[in-house]
Amino acid sequence: MKKFLISLFSWVCVFLVGGLNAAEFDSSKVKSYEKKCTAKSADGCFYLGVAYFLGEGFEKNDAKALDFFKKADEFKPNNPLYISTIARMYYYDYKTEGGTTLDEAIKLFDRACKLKDAESCFELGEIYNFDSSKFDNSKAASYYKLSCNLKDMDGCLKLRSLKDR
């Protein structure tokens, strides 16, 4: 049950926090996404990953979803959505499996943050603010500030909250 709830939460993060408009994914186009991915279309691979993540047209398979998200990033390496989606997959796997992917998630969130993805900057602030193994108040504040500067209200609120402590 816990794994299901984390998976459901990840879905919300991928589509809401990650910035993807859920209306862009169309489960009736799964075969089309397969063909596009085979033709090295980053978007095709990304949406094929979404299909595996959701279990739309295929049996739900997070490992295959991650592979297709990575392939999308390989074909279009500077797309913050692809990068942050992979980071979230690593991060939420870390939260359920015991920490093996946290450092990789941080690297990917940082990469997306440098590409001006406010949500990734915010996620880094959260990691440095709340994860006991990475706690660093000044790093948290700097990432919240980056998020805030990119017009993310949550980043602004967290930054102010840190300053008020």
QUIQUI-V507323 format. One record per helix or strand. SS is the DSSP state (H for helix, E for strand). FROM is the first residue (numbers start at 1). LEN is the number of residues. If there is no record, write none. Layout:
[[SS,FROM,LEN] [SS,FROM,LEN]]
This chain:
[[H,2,16] [H,22,3] [H,27,12] [H,42,13] [H,62,14] [H,80,18] [H,102,13] [H,118,13] [H,137,13] [H,153,12]]
